């Protein structure tokens, strides 16, 4: 009987050990996923909420002057007044809608970005609003400013985007096209230049909002130093006409670390990223 009892104890302990090891490995993989800390920050940090709210409140404070000054434009520079009706352009992902829940799913599955899963997430229409975005867009709409949402979400999932925005209460007129999605037209590629021009044709663009340098100007396939130069060249616009939202989880900033060279292997990309870590040592 004692031997049987000891055998049962041994088997139970072995089972517990297996569960512990599996649990530990799962926990370890979650903690080691490259997006874990940034996603936790976006979902839990009071600092994130304070930062995005501050950005949108700063923009709100400039609305009155932007409307009154007919020379004010976030799109082009002109020496003549622009009498077109005012508009603002906002990117959607991580600018208006917070998709950190999708990031959290990838972390828990220890997976990387998958376009099909992303489109499924979009159609769920379950993203939260970025703090501050709803109050700003409602105030702008109340002031008679037309809101345009310019996104690199695919046109085929635009209905999910629309439902998400409407569910959260974002201004979205029934007449006209105010969600400008990628591939909605033949020349509406991931580069947003043509879509900004589409809005500028009939509107005076007061402000641009985004989480990526490409939401303001074309900044793909150029060096990191050239990207710095673009920021410096347009320094008069930041915080006044152009408003950058924080997104540490993904974006063109990461591709710029390895010069947008998609032919590199994962290990080569890792090496390029490691080389960018500045320790201030020789």
Secondary structure by P-SEA (a helix, b strand, c coil): caaaaaaaaaaaaaaaaaaaaaaaaaaaaaaaccaaaaaaaaaccaaaaaaaaaaaaaaaaaaaaaaaccccccccccccccccccbbbbbcccccccaaaaaaaaaaacccccaaaaaaaaaacccccccaaaaaaaaaaaabbbbbbbccccccaaaaaaaaaaaacccccccccccccccccccccccaaaaaaaaacccccccccccccccccccccccaaaaaaaaaaacccccccbbbbbbccccaaaaaaacccccccaaaaaaaaaaacccccc
